Each structure stands twice: as structure tokens, then as C-alpha cells.
């Protein structure tokens, strides 16, 4: 139990670097180092947990040590949740303030409110920072006491998690993205480009699990889009951003028999792309883009500028910074949460249930579950799959009680780990509930 919980905590701490939460840590002196120290202490403890879990059966002192570790781990998890919630509130306030400024409705009272909010945020940051420092001291004590037990170190070289690869094939059924699809298709088929830019870049931005890839697949397979472009190319990029592999994939999609695709020389690959797309109107989808640097992106985009006017690059990413790096913020489409109604439809679909024939006694529970998905399609789909073999009302009630009330933590996990597929996410739910 403790080992599983520590593993999840280390995962969460590791992914903070990919989120805006890291920026909040830097606003309070010393907090970033405290968070790094938490990770180091947990890693040191993790190395002996396999031995400790086995010995707790016969050694009461080891069992108490593990119990204390579990308690502190839960408290660390709670503090991370509290901090992340604060970051989200701050982002919402920024968006509201921006909207008011655009509408020219910002009054002096609103300014006072914002100033007051800043003070409260500062106080709250300091309070959370104090909690982190206190928890770190307790964890350091637990780490120090482990020496007295003479645990066997069973640390293994960690395997890097593999992000799920995507393809251009669409899902059998999708829910609630008709308006977004129409908007993107119109951008793709439009005769105009900003300053006759070739290619025009259109980023789809949204948190993990929001359905960016699903939307891109819908657009890519639209009949009007298919007939409009000379070439359509789909590349799953993921993390890290490797321009050589991306260039190889582009060549493979355009001309699978081209021998240049086997080259590991960027110059050879880009020259090949330059010739293959010359004068052609193409659509390139770059799915799941995380962290290119400006030099990498510039080398990749150079040969693509040789396409015909009207060529498009559709990018899916969870980071607005990517759209900024690509100088494509004016074309950016921010993907918003699904409505409760669409989440409910997706939930029933995941559960293999006909929405129009759901028994009345199950409908209220289904609606409660859908509302707690916070508009995240992955959450609705995953919880639906959990219900697939649950046919009794008390089983649904158990899911509502035991799983859904922890959905905020799971949503944060999905935000941080966009690579998780539905099955892995379900495993995370089960783990969180069992530990």
C-alpha cells in the first residue's frame, strides 16, 4: 500500500515541472527547493519499500513506520491538491479580468477586488509553503529512521513511461465537438492565409484528456478536407520533440517507398521533404506536441514552406507556449470543457448503455457522475468503462461514493500526464481508491 502511494506521489511531483504550478512555487522563496527535497526523500524511501512491505507482517515497528509514511504521503498529496486548486483559481481570475478589460467594464471597485485577491493569494501561498516545509521535515525524519531497520535496497532503474501513440483513424463515435470541428474545417478550407503565409499553422490547445486528438481526427477525416488537399500527413510527435524522427515520419506518409526516410541526417531529410511537397497543397497534423525549442521548430518548418498557398499545419498541444513559439497564437483554438449533457452521453457510451433506455433508478446516479467529470471527456469515458459490467444499483452507488469524489485528484493527474490512455487512467483510479 505505502509503496503504491509513494510511486503515485513521485509521479505527481515529477510532472509538476510540466505545469504552471512550478511557476507558483518560485513565487515563494525556498519552496521550490523544499519540493525538490520532498522528491529526493521519497526516492530514498522508495528504494527500501519492497523489503519493508514484506517485513511489516512480522515486525510491528516496521508496520508503524510504514503507517506513519502513509499518513505523511496522504498529507503531501492533499497539499499538492490545495496548491493546484489555488493556481487554477488564479488563472480563472486572470481570464475574467482580461475579459472585463476587453469589454471596457473594469471599474475602480473591480481593481480593489483584484488587489485584495493578490494579498489573499500571497497569504495562502505562504501558508501552503509552511505546510510543505513541515511535511518535508517529517518525511526527512522518516527517511532517517529507516536506517535503523537495515532494510534491503531494492531500487530498480525506472522505466520511462511511454506515451500512447495516435493514428489518424477517428473514433467510432464522438460527442460535443461539432462547433469546434466546423470552425477548424473552415480555417483549413479558407482560401486566405495571414499575409499569404505558407503553411498556415492552427494550434488546438487544451488540457490532457480534453479531446484534442479526437477533434483533430474528426477534421482530418472530413470528406471536404480529404478532397481539398493534395497530401494529408499525420504524425504523432509526443515528448521529446525529435525533428529527425518527425521528418522521417513525414516522408513515410508522403512516399513510403522513398529511401531517404531511413536517413538520420536532418539535411537529407529536409531536402527530401522540400522536393516532395513542392507546389502541393498539404495538410500536416502534428499531434501531441510538447516541448520543441525554437531552433528545432525552425529547421522542421523550413522545407514545409515550399508547399502551395493554402497548405495548413494543424497542431495539438496542451501548452500555449507551443503556439507562441510557432507564432500561431492568432489562429489558436482553445478547447473548452464538454457540457454535462455530452459528458453523460459519453459516460453511457463507455458503459455500453443505450442512453435512451437507461433504467430510471440509474439515471440520477449517472447524471451525478457526469457532473463530477468537470467536462473532461477522458474522465467520463473512463468512469463509463468502469460501469460496463456493473448491473446493480448498489454497484453504481459504490462507484459514485468511492471513485467520483476523488475525481479532482485524478483530473489533475490526467492534466499532468497527457500520455495516459483510458486503461492506464482506470488503473490509476483503482490505485487511488485502494491505497
Secondary structure as UniProt FT lines:
FT   HELIX           2..15
FT   HELIX           16..18
FT   HELIX           21..25
FT   TURN            26..27
FT   TURN            29..30
FT   HELIX           31..46
FT   TURN            47..48
FT   HELIX           49..55
FT   TURN            56..58
FT   HELIX           60..103
FT   HELIX           108..145
FT   HELIX           146..149
FT   HELIX           178..189
FT   HELIX           194..196
FT   STRAND          200..205
FT   TURN            208..209
FT   HELIX           212..220
FT   HELIX           223..228
FT   STRAND          231..238
FT   HELIX           243..254
FT   TURN            256..257
FT   HELIX           259..262
FT   HELIX           266..276
FT   TURN            277..279
FT   STRAND          282..289
FT   HELIX           294..304
FT   TURN            305..306
FT   TURN            309..310
FT   STRAND          312..317
FT   HELIX           320..325
FT   TURN            326..327
FT   HELIX           329..331
FT   STRAND          333..334
FT   HELIX           340..350
FT   TURN            351..352
FT   HELIX           355..357
FT   HELIX           360..371
FT   TURN            372..375
FT   HELIX           377..386
FT   TURN            387..389
FT   HELIX           393..402
FT   HELIX           404..406
FT   HELIX           407..416
FT   TURN            418..419
FT   HELIX           422..434
//
